[in-house]
Amino acid sequence: MRVSLGSSYNALNGKPTCADPGLLDGLARDTFGFTGYITGDCGAADGVWSAHHFTSTPEEAAAASMAAGMDVDCGHFVRDHLAGALSNASVPFDDAQLDASVAH
């Protein structure tokens, strides 16, 4: 049985929680040993860009959320924008990070 952990709409210390690698990969996975998948609340990845203005583009927000350790998005934002992030060399997200998300 796989267990999920959710990241939310809020920010902690000025960083949206679903785009915070220190929180998702660091605290949840490394410190607490969480091995399940991490999902974002519906709209949380979108909020990284539209509400928090943490990134400049939707593609950067999708990539930042996934690179931070979010494995799946409850809504459609990541589905709609991650392919653009993968095809844009200036967005820091790659196939290895995608493979890690799929493995969870």
N, C-alpha and C positions, 0 to 999 in steps of 0.2 A: 504494500500500500504506500502510495506517495502522499506526502503532506504538503500543503501549500502555505505560503506566508504572503501576506499582502502588504504592498507599499501604498501610501495614501497621497492625498492632495496637498498636504501641508509641507512646510519647509522646516528644517531643523538647522540652526546655526547658519541661516542664509542660503541653504542649498535644498532644492526640492528633494523629498525623501526618495522618490523613485529614480533619481539621477545621482544618488550619493553612493559611490562605491565603498566608502568607508563604513557606511551603514549596512548596505546589502551584502556585498562580498566580504567586507572586513568583519563587522560585528556579527551578522547573522551566520555566515558560512564559516569564517575562520575562527572567530572567538567562541561561538556557541555550537559549531559543528552542524549547522542546518544543512541537510542534504536533499531536501525537496525542491520544488520549483517556487519561484517568487513571481507573483502576479501583481500588476498595478491595478488600482481601482479604476473603474471605467472613467476615462477622461484625465487620469493623473499624468500620463505621459504627454498628452496634449497640453496640460497645464504647465509643464516645464517650459514650453515656448509661449503659450498664449496668456497665461496668468502670472507666472513668475518672471517671464522675460529672461530666463536663464541662458537660452540659446537664441541665435539669430534666425534660424529657420526651423520648420517642422522636421526636416530630415535630421538636423543636428539634435533635436529633442528626442526623436525616436532612437537615434544611435546612442545618445548619452544615457538614456534609460536602460537600454539593453546592455551597454558596456558597463554600467554600474552594477549589474547583476540581476536586473528584472528579466525574467524569462518569457513572460507572456503578458499581453495587454488585454484587459477585460473588454475594452472597446475595439474600435477599428483604426485608431490613430497609427499605431505601429505598423499594422498591416498596410495601411495606405502610404506610409512614408519610409519604411525601412529599405525597400528596394532602391529608392532614390539615394539613400545614404550609402548603400553598398556600392552603387555605381559612381559615387562622387569621391574621388581620391582625397579631397580636402576634409572629408568627414571621418573622424577617427573611430571606425568600426570595421571589423574584418570578418572573414569567413570563420576563423578560429573562435572568435567570440560567439558567433551565431551557432557554431557546432556545440559549444559549451551550454548555451541556452537550451538547445534541442535535447541534449543529454539529460538535463535535469528533468 
